[in-house]
Amino acid sequence: MNILKFFTAGSVDDGKSTLIGRLLYDTDSILADQLEALQNSNRKNDDGTIDLAILTDGLRAEREQGITIDVAYKYFQTEKRKFIIADTPGHIQYTRNMVTGASTANLAIILIDARNGVVEQTIRHSYLVSLLGIKHIVVCINKMDMVDYSETVFDAITNKYKILAKQLNLEDVTYIPVSALKGDNIVQPSANMHWYEGESLLHFLEKVDTDHQETLAQARFPVQWVIRPQTDELHDYRGYAGRVLSGTFKVNDKITVLPSGASSSISKIEFFDNELKEAIAGQSVTIHLKDNIDISRGDSIVNSSALPHDTKLIEADLCWMDSRALDTSLVYLIQHNSKTTKCKIDEILHKVDINTLEKHSAEEFKLNDIGRVILKTAEALSFDIYNENRTNGSAILVDSRTNLTVGALMFRAAVE
């Protein structure tokens, strides 16, 4: 079974937590003790039914205020697929939390309140989806029960969102009218919307294809550890351990080691006690080369036919995540896969108003600000453009004074 990772986004009170709770409840994915606690809870809907949002509201502040603050991960499966759900906050104050939850997702569910239509927060969330390179988007027009399940309302909202999707280059967008509260079109097709001929949300999630081929040629293997036992029985053993980020490595493939540029070919691939003919993305393996090359943690083994960029000057989108503002005079640490090096923000190109999508000149970044910068690293990074390879096109900034993660980076270009 493959795994679909998706996250929900929407304005406050659009029903994100209720939708996830409904998915879990209607697929019998709730444990007995959770169900008992749910039934005994004093939080009820106006009609007296159970408030399913309790299933994801883990923090006391969330339960007291009825809003989502932290990212809550939930897991369930059907006969066809396993799912990991990230329930992310909708409020602008918690943009960094949403970026964190969405960063590993294959698909985004954007909720729109049928009574309100496309609002500022819809634009903001859609921009973040575009920024993070999430290819599949499901727009759930929620609370259809509160607009009498009107086809006219649904059509008006979808037509308006299509304009926004075109502006943001969102190509694979599916529209589903739902009521998370009543369960319409969440797991089972709704009897209240005969005019809708599409699938329920769960049926769509079970069959959507998230296997993309564009990174297959870009085989990337950041070295995490050099295994050199130097014992009598393993005197000549030299293996490079790590996780295949993208693409496929096969025995006899010609490879290049970056940043040195040394070339060799693969002699053996080990996976625990077994030898493999090939290693695919996501597998943690040990690679052996036919030549003895000086390789250290932080170096990258890549296929020689599709080399990544290798430079110290990078143009990137930055999401600032710290309560202390960005200080362009400060030296930060950049963590790119297994490589850590020093860097400085060389130039702030612009900041984006994520409610209007307008770009403005800026001299600083504050908490939850997003924009584009040029950064200069102490050592060259071997990276791909984020839109082409998310796994090798992203990094984090760390404040060396506090060891806190202060920024998320998406690489957009190598600066010559």
DRENKE-306343 format. One record per residue (C-alpha): x, y, z; residue number from 1; residue in one letter. Coordinates in steps of 0.02 Angstrom, whole numbers, plus 50000, padded with zeros to 5 digits. Example, Ala and Ser with C-alpha at 12.3 -4.5 7.8 and 13.67 -1.06 7.14 Angstrom:
<sites>
px;py;pz;num;residuo
50615;49775;50390;1;a
50684;49947;50357;2;s
</sites>
This chain:
<sites>
px;py;pz;num;residuo
50000;50000;50000;1;m
50067;50171;49959;2;n
50046;50320;50074;3;i
49958;50483;50033;4;l
50013;50631;50138;5;k
49892;50777;50133;6;f
49851;50931;50234;7;f
49700;51041;50258;8;t
49698;51230;50242;9;a
49558;51355;50263;10;g
49499;51507;50356;11;s
49458;51500;50541;12;v
49293;51408;50566;13;d
49288;51339;50389;14;d
49281;51165;50464;15;g
49455;51090;50438;16;k
49460;50994;50601;17;s
49279;50939;50580;18;t
49315;50873;50405;19;l
49462;50770;50468;20;i
49360;50710;50616;21;g
49222;50658;50496;22;r
49345;50562;50387;23;l
49410;50468;50539;24;l
49237;50439;50613;25;y
49154;50378;50453;26;d
49299;50262;50409;27;t
49294;50182;50584;28;d
49471;50242;50617;29;s
49441;50300;50796;30;i
49503;50195;50941;31;l
49376;50139;51072;32;a
49444;50252;51210;33;d
49445;50401;51091;34;q
49266;50365;51043;35;l
49214;50354;51226;36;e
49301;50519;51266;37;a
49216;50596;51114;38;l
49044;50541;51170;39;q
49075;50602;51348;40;n
49138;50772;51294;41;s
49036;50924;51338;42;n
49075;51002;51167;43;r
48922;50975;51056;44;k
48860;51049;50894;45;n
48705;51158;50890;46;d
48599;51007;50842;47;d
48665;50906;50989;48;g
48781;50793;50887;49;t
48962;50758;50933;50;i
49090;50893;50891;51;d
49211;50793;50784;52;l
49341;50932;50787;53;a
49391;50871;50961;54;i
49484;50728;50877;55;l
49619;50846;50812;56;t
49615;50988;50939;57;d
49756;50925;51050;58;g
49811;51083;51141;59;l
49708;51151;51285;60;r
49709;51324;51204;61;a
49636;51246;51046;62;e
49495;51162;51142;63;r
49457;51321;51239;64;e
49457;51437;51089;65;q
49390;51316;50959;66;g
49534;51355;50839;67;i
49684;51258;50773;68;t
49855;51319;50829;69;i
49976;51175;50817;70;d
49994;51049;50675;71;v
49904;50887;50720;72;a
49950;50728;50625;73;y
49821;50590;50608;74;k
49839;50420;50527;75;y
49711;50303;50450;76;f
49694;50180;50309;77;q
49565;50099;50197;78;t
49577;49942;50093;79;e
49659;50042;49953;80;k
49779;50163;50037;81;r
49863;50228;50195;82;k
49844;50411;50240;83;f
49939;50538;50344;84;i
49840;50697;50377;85;i
49912;50861;50439;86;a
49779;50974;50515;87;d
49860;51146;50495;88;t
49807;51314;50567;89;p
49712;51437;50459;90;g
49751;51597;50554;91;h
49886;51710;50480;92;i
49970;51713;50651;93;q
50016;51530;50628;94;y
50077;51535;50447;95;t
50243;51454;50497;96;r
50146;51307;50572;97;n
50051;51284;50410;98;m
50211;51287;50307;99;v
50286;51155;50422;100;t
50135;51040;50405;101;g
50122;51064;50217;102;a
50307;51043;50175;103;s
50299;50854;50154;104;t
50123;50841;50082;105;a
50077;50766;49913;106;n
49905;50847;49910;107;l
49816;50997;49984;108;a
49634;51010;50035;109;i
49579;51192;50035;110;i
49414;51222;50124;111;l
49299;51364;50075;112;i
49145;51411;50175;113;d
49000;51405;50052;114;a
48922;51557;50138;115;r
49078;51666;50117;116;n
49160;51604;49957;117;g
49340;51648;49912;118;v
49412;51762;50047;119;v
49583;51834;50088;120;e
49637;51680;50183;121;q
49591;51571;50033;122;t
49711;51674;49929;123;i
49846;51659;50063;124;r
49829;51471;50079;125;h
49826;51446;49891;126;s
49983;51551;49873;127;y
50071;51443;50004;128;l
50016;51286;49910;129;v
50091;51359;49751;130;s
50249;51413;49842;131;l
50275;51239;49915;132;l
50251;51154;49747;133;g
50104;51044;49795;134;i
50036;50977;49632;135;k
49865;50909;49682;136;h
49733;51023;49756;137;i
49558;50978;49813;138;v
49445;51127;49843;139;v
49308;51072;49963;140;c
49164;51195;49967;141;i
49105;51157;50144;142;n
48945;51194;50239;143;k
48837;51161;50087;144;m
48697;51116;50209;145;d
48693;51299;50261;146;m
48658;51359;50082;147;v
48523;51229;50047;148;d
48646;51124;49945;149;y
48637;51254;49806;150;s
48719;51210;49641;151;e
48720;51396;49596;152;t
48823;51439;49750;153;v
48945;51297;49713;154;f
48967;51351;49531;155;d
48996;51533;49579;156;a
49133;51488;49702;157;i
49220;51366;49583;158;t
49219;51494;49443;159;n
49299;51624;49556;160;k
49430;51503;49620;161;y
49477;51452;49442;162;k
49534;51631;49412;163;i
49646;51622;49565;164;l
49712;51450;49517;165;a
49762;51515;49345;166;k
49850;51664;49424;167;q
49951;51547;49537;168;l
49982;51414;49403;169;n
49886;51281;49500;170;l
49845;51154;49366;171;e
49773;50997;49449;172;d
49623;51064;49547;173;v
49469;50961;49592;174;t
49310;51038;49664;175;y
49196;50943;49784;176;i
49041;51011;49874;177;p
49035;50943;50052;178;v
48961;50960;50224;179;s
49086;50900;50353;180;a
48956;50922;50490;181;l
48824;50814;50406;182;k
48944;50697;50313;183;g
48889;50743;50136;184;d
49018;50688;50005;185;n
49152;50654;50135;186;i
49153;50464;50133;187;v
48988;50424;50048;188;q
48907;50518;49902;189;p
48777;50642;49959;190;s
48592;50611;49931;191;a
48563;50799;49947;192;n
48662;50851;49793;193;m
48601;50749;49645;194;h
48670;50882;49529;195;w
48850;50837;49580;196;y
48914;50693;49474;197;e
49091;50679;49545;198;g
49165;50569;49680;199;e
49161;50587;49868;200;s
49317;50657;49949;201;l
49378;50488;50015;202;l
49353;50401;49848;203;h
49454;50537;49762;204;f
49594;50526;49892;205;l
49602;50337;49870;206;e
49636;50346;49684;207;k
49732;50509;49652;208;v
49901;50470;49574;209;d
50045;50555;49665;210;t
50187;50459;49583;211;d
50277;50592;49481;212;h
50411;50546;49358;213;q
50504;50711;49341;214;e
50635;50675;49475;215;t
50676;50497;49420;216;l
50824;50559;49317;217;a
50889;50663;49463;218;q
50964;50526;49573;219;a
51022;50609;49734;220;r
51107;50529;49884;221;f
51171;50642;50025;222;p
51303;50546;50124;223;v
51257;50537;50307;224;q
51394;50423;50368;225;w
51554;50343;50303;226;v
51565;50162;50363;227;i
51745;50109;50384;228;r
51758;49971;50518;229;p
51945;49938;50492;230;q
51933;49767;50573;231;t
52028;49611;50519;232;d
51876;49532;50435;233;e
51820;49698;50357;234;l
51989;49775;50325;235;h
51948;49851;50155;236;d
51764;49889;50187;237;y
51714;50066;50138;238;r
51529;50106;50121;239;g
51429;50267;50113;240;y
51266;50264;50212;241;a
51117;50377;50183;242;g
50943;50391;50111;243;r
50903;50405;49926;244;v
50818;50573;49907;245;l
50757;50553;49730;246;s
50782;50449;49575;247;g
50856;50275;49565;248;t
51034;50210;49588;249;f
51085;50046;49505;250;k
51242;49940;49515;251;v
51368;49998;49382;252;n
51287;50171;49368;253;d
51412;50310;49335;254;k
51408;50435;49477;255;i
51487;50601;49525;256;t
51531;50654;49702;257;v
51496;50835;49745;258;l
51569;50958;49786;259;p
51736;50876;49736;260;s
51674;50825;49562;261;g
51762;50655;49573;262;a
51687;50518;49465;263;s
51665;50331;49491;264;s
51533;50196;49473;265;s
51430;50095;49596;266;i
51500;49924;49637;267;s
51374;49868;49767;268;k
51215;49924;49856;269;i
51177;49854;50029;270;e
51011;49856;50120;271;f
51034;49780;50294;272;f
51107;49607;50259;273;d
51048;49601;50079;274;n
51123;49662;49917;275;e
51011;49758;49797;276;l
51024;49784;49611;277;k
50947;49956;49631;278;e
50897;50080;49766;279;a
50745;50192;49746;280;i
50691;50356;49826;281;a
50652;50336;50011;282;g
50765;50187;50041;283;q
50906;50198;50168;284;s
51053;50101;50098;285;v
51242;50087;50096;286;t
51326;50122;49929;287;i
51498;50056;49880;288;h
51602;50132;49741;289;l
51731;50051;49627;290;k
51859;50185;49670;291;d
51923;50248;49837;292;n
51870;50430;49843;293;i
51884;50556;49984;294;d
51700;50571;50035;295;i
51632;50645;50198;296;s
51464;50673;50281;297;r
51375;50813;50188;298;g
51444;50765;50016;299;d
51319;50707;49885;300;s
51327;50557;49768;301;i
51229;50598;49608;302;v
51208;50518;49438;303;n
51331;50591;49315;304;s
51201;50615;49178;305;s
51095;50742;49275;306;a
51204;50849;49387;307;l
51127;50972;49512;308;p
51180;51152;49534;309;h
51338;51173;49637;310;d
51363;51353;49694;311;t
51381;51470;49843;312;k
51259;51603;49782;313;l
51076;51552;49779;314;i
50910;51639;49747;315;e
50776;51569;49861;316;a
50603;51598;49932;317;d
50610;51620;50121;318;l
50475;51594;50251;319;c
50531;51675;50414;320;w
50483;51574;50569;321;m
50563;51664;50716;322;d
50493;51798;50831;323;s
50659;51889;50810;324;r
50670;51978;50642;325;a
50794;51926;50508;326;l
50962;52012;50535;327;d
51056;52029;50370;328;t
51218;52066;50464;329;s
51209;51900;50556;330;l
51290;51738;50501;331;v
51164;51594;50503;332;y
51184;51408;50478;333;l
51100;51327;50329;334;i
51052;51143;50341;335;q
51032;51063;50170;336;h
51003;50876;50189;337;n
51157;50810;50282;338;s
51264;50964;50246;339;k
51277;51111;50366;340;t
51374;51269;50325;341;t
51373;51454;50368;342;k
51278;51580;50263;343;c
51221;51760;50256;344;k
51071;51842;50174;345;i
51159;51940;50037;346;d
51005;52034;49976;347;e
50817;52044;50007;348;i
50738;52052;49834;349;l
50557;52074;49889;350;h
50425;52026;50016;351;k
50255;51957;49965;352;v
50090;52017;50038;353;d
50012;51845;50044;354;i
49837;51914;50057;355;n
49848;52013;49895;356;t
49999;51927;49811;357;l
50081;52097;49785;358;e
50271;52107;49797;359;k
50353;52246;49899;360;h
50531;52300;49929;361;s
50585;52263;50107;362;a
50732;52285;50224;363;e
50682;52154;50351;364;e
50581;51995;50377;365;f
50473;51969;50532;366;k
50379;51817;50596;367;l
50276;51733;50457;368;n
50343;51849;50321;369;d
50376;51769;50151;370;i
50480;51835;50008;371;g
50632;51809;49899;372;r
50814;51830;49948;373;v
50988;51796;49884;374;i
51096;51701;50006;375;l
51282;51671;50006;376;k
51350;51510;50082;377;t
51524;51477;50150;378;a
51533;51311;50056;379;e
51451;51267;49891;380;a
51283;51176;49901;381;l
51233;51040;49778;382;s
51048;51075;49748;383;f
50907;51066;49623;384;d
50774;51196;49585;385;i
50631;51169;49708;386;y
50495;51155;49574;387;n
50594;51015;49490;388;e
50647;50919;49646;389;n
50570;50968;49813;390;r
50677;50849;49915;391;t
50843;50922;49853;392;n
50780;51098;49826;393;g
50741;51149;50005;394;s
50837;51191;50164;395;a
50816;51270;50335;396;i
50903;51417;50417;397;l
50964;51398;50596;398;v
51012;51536;50717;399;d
51182;51479;50782;400;s
51156;51578;50943;401;r
50999;51483;50994;402;t
51000;51328;50881;403;n
50821;51372;50834;404;l
50755;51345;50658;405;t
50716;51522;50600;406;v
50677;51502;50415;407;g
50621;51381;50278;408;a
50703;51399;50107;409;l
50648;51346;49934;410;m
50787;51363;49803;411;f
50732;51450;49643;412;r
50894;51484;49547;413;a
51082;51475;49550;414;a
51153;51650;49540;415;v
51298;51665;49419;416;e
</sites>
